[in-house]
């Protein structure tokens, strides 16, 4: 997929995405995890969703659960 196609595809599912909030100090590590374990069009990050908090958005609940399991191990 081209960058434009990825952007357009994400717009289709973002409004009903599965979200997983996390502390902003972990941004780089968690972003790297998503890059290694998911396709670019399956996830997105919403920065500063709350004080010291970012939120990962996922198209599918199984991906959100996999990510949540990863951060719960920390």
N, C-alpha and C positions, 0 to 999 in steps of 0.2 A: 504494500500500500504506500502511496505517496503521502507526504506530510499533510497535504490538503485533504486527501481521502480519510486519513486518520482523524483529523480535526472534525470533519463532517460526521464521521461515524460516531465519535465520542459525544457529539451534540445530541445524537439520537437516544443515547441511554443515560446521560448524566442526570436527567431530571428524576429518574427512578433508580439511581445507583445505590449500591450497598456501601455504607461509609464506615470507616474505622479510624477514630481519632487517636492521636499519639502526641507525646511531648515534642516540642519543636527542636530540642537538643539532639534528637535522633534522626533528623531529616536526611542527612547524607547516607547513613547506613541503611535506612529503610527504603530510600529511593534506589540505592544500588541493589538491594534485595529484589525489588520489583522489576528492575531492568533485567536482572538475571533469571527471574522465575516466571515472568509474564510477558506476553506480547505488548507492544506499545499501545495498541488500541483497546486493551483490556482494563487499563487502570489510568488514573489521573490523580494529581495531588492538588488539594485546595489549601493554600498557605494561609496561616493566621486565621483559622476558623474560630479561634477563641484565644484568650490570653495564654501565651506560651504553648499553643496547640496548632497542629496541622491535621488535616484529614485526608486519608487515602480513599479514593472513590473507585469502586470496582463494578464492572458490568454484571458479573455473576456472583452469586452468594458463595459458591464453593471457593472462588478466588479470595473473597473477603475473609472467609473462615481460615483459609491457609495462611493468609497474612496475619490474622489475629493470633493464630497458634504460634507463629514465628515470634511476634512481639511479646507474647505472654511468657515465652521462655527466657526473656531478658530480665 
